[in-house]
Amino acid sequence: MAPSPPSTRRNRLLIGLGTGAALVGSLAYIGIGDPHSPSFVFPACPFKSLTGWLCPACGGLRMTHDLLHGDLAAAFVDNAFLLIGLPLLLAFVIVQRSRGKRVSSMPMLTVIIAAAVVWTVARNLPGFPLVPTVLSG
């Protein structure tokens, strides 16, 4: 395999640095601002604006803010699907690649879409979340 031309390597480096800077800036904005506050400036969720339903990612900004501040319980309440699903997806991909297996995108995409649809319907049911009542005696 021939080495990449210097311009291609430089372009990849610049793209990586730009992506990293955008990620750090976004996390700083979410960490410093408070998505729990109505004064937090961020575009509204288009899915919720159109349907009135919470989408699978609704609560993701609040979840990220809570994680940046070390509040795992609040992050779970904001969006349990993303909090549990993203690390599981990342672990699955890492394990598959470490075993030298190719990660098939179509089956994985099918599972992700199915899980997102189930989560969307479940979180929009009346009475969600179903919190058991504790009988005090």
C-alpha positions in Angstrom: 0.0 0.0 0.0 1.5 3.3 -1.1 1.8 6.1 1.5 -0.8 8.8 1.3 0.2 12.0 -0.4 1.1 14.8 2.1 -2.0 16.9 1.1 -4.3 14.0 1.9 -2.7 13.5 5.3 -2.9 17.2 6.0 -6.5 17.3 5.0 -7.4 14.4 7.3 -5.5 16.1 10.2 -7.4 19.3 9.6 -10.7 17.6 9.5 -9.9 15.7 12.7 -8.8 18.9 14.4 -11.9 20.8 13.2 -14.2 18.0 14.4 -12.4 17.8 17.8 -12.7 21.6 18.2 -16.5 21.5 17.3 -17.0 18.7 19.8 -15.1 20.5 22.6 -17.0 23.7 21.9 -20.3 22.0 21.9 -19.6 20.2 25.2 -18.4 23.5 26.7 -21.6 25.2 25.6 -23.8 22.4 27.0 -21.7 22.1 30.2 -21.6 25.9 30.9 -25.2 26.6 29.9 -28.1 24.8 31.5 -30.5 22.9 29.1 -32.9 22.5 32.0 -33.5 26.2 31.9 -36.0 27.8 29.5 -33.5 30.5 28.7 -31.1 28.0 27.2 -30.8 28.8 23.5 -30.9 25.8 21.2 -33.1 24.9 18.3 -36.3 23.0 19.1 -36.5 19.3 18.3 -38.1 19.1 14.8 -39.8 15.8 15.5 -41.4 17.1 18.7 -42.4 20.3 16.9 -44.2 18.3 14.1 -45.7 15.5 16.1 -45.9 16.7 19.8 -44.1 13.4 20.7 -40.7 13.1 22.4 -38.1 11.7 19.9 -35.5 9.1 20.9 -32.9 11.8 21.4 -35.1 14.3 23.3 -33.5 15.0 26.7 -30.0 14.3 25.2 -28.7 17.8 25.9 -30.0 17.7 29.4 -28.5 14.2 29.8 -25.1 15.4 28.5 -25.2 18.4 30.8 -25.9 16.2 33.8 -23.1 13.8 32.8 -20.7 16.7 32.5 -21.7 17.7 36.1 -21.4 14.1 37.4 -25.1 13.6 38.0 -25.7 10.1 36.7 -29.2 9.7 38.2 -30.5 12.9 36.6 -28.9 11.8 33.3 -30.8 8.5 33.5 -34.1 10.3 34.0 -33.4 12.7 31.1 -32.7 10.0 28.5 -32.1 6.4 29.6 -32.1 5.1 26.0 -29.1 7.2 25.0 -27.3 6.8 28.3 -27.4 3.0 28.1 -27.6 2.5 24.3 -24.6 4.6 23.2 -22.0 2.9 25.4 -23.5 -0.5 24.5 -23.2 0.3 20.8 -19.7 1.6 21.2 -18.7 -1.5 23.2 -20.2 -3.8 20.6 -18.3 -2.1 17.7 -15.0 -2.2 19.7 -15.4 -5.9 20.6 -16.3 -6.8 17.0 -13.3 -4.9 15.6 -11.0 -6.3 18.2 -12.0 -9.8 17.1 -11.2 -8.8 13.5 -14.8 -9.1 12.5 -16.4 -6.6 10.1 -19.4 -4.8 11.7 -22.3 -5.2 9.3 -24.1 -1.9 9.0 -27.5 -3.2 7.8 -28.3 -5.5 10.7 -26.9 -3.0 13.2 -29.0 -0.2 11.7 -32.1 -2.4 11.8 -31.7 -3.1 15.5 -31.0 0.6 16.2 -34.1 1.7 14.3 -36.3 -0.9 16.0 -35.0 0.0 19.4 -35.5 3.7 18.7 -39.1 3.2 17.5 -39.9 1.0 20.6 -38.3 3.7 22.9 -40.2 6.5 21.2 -43.6 4.8 21.5 -42.9 3.7 25.1 -41.8 7.1 26.4 -44.9 8.8 24.8 -47.4 6.4 26.5 -49.6 8.0 29.1 -48.1 7.5 32.6 -44.5 7.1 31.4 -42.3 6.5 33.3 -44.0 3.8 35.2 -42.8 4.4 38.7 -44.0 1.8 41.2 -45.7 3.3 44.2 -44.1 2.5 47.5 -46.6 1.6 50.3 -45.7 3.2 53.5 -46.6 1.4 56.6 
